Amino acid sequence: MGCINLEKNLADCNCTYGSCAKKGLCCECVRYHRVKGHLPACYFPSEAEKTFDRSIEHFIEVYQKNKNNS
């Protein structure tokens, strides 16, 4: 059974990891990153996502920086 939202998910996915088998399969992506203690790419702005640092600490740093620059 495939994902009924795959095309929509792919259109919204900002993951730049080219060989990711979970791209567009949000439930698989979230599960994978949760087990690793990370967050998926979609939680990060494009520039932060390109670093491939998906740690929760990096998310907090980026969020605080963006919040202070608003």
Rosetta blueprint (number, residue, H / E / L):
1 M L
2 G L
3 C L
4 I L
5 N L
6 L H
7 E H
8 K H
9 N H
10 L H
11 A H
12 D H
13 C L
14 N L
15 C L
16 T L
17 Y L
18 G L
19 S L
20 C L
21 A L
22 K L
23 K L
24 G L
25 L L
26 C H
27 C H
28 E H
29 C H
30 V H
31 R H
32 Y H
33 H H
34 R H
35 V H
36 K H
37 G L
38 H E
39 L L
40 P L
41 A H
42 C H
43 Y H
44 F L
45 P L
46 S H
47 E H
48 A H
49 E H
50 K L
51 T L
52 F L
53 D L
54 R L
55 S E
56 I H
57 E H
58 H H
59 F H
60 I H
61 E H
62 V H
63 Y H
64 Q H
65 K H
66 N H
67 K H
68 N H
69 N L
70 S L
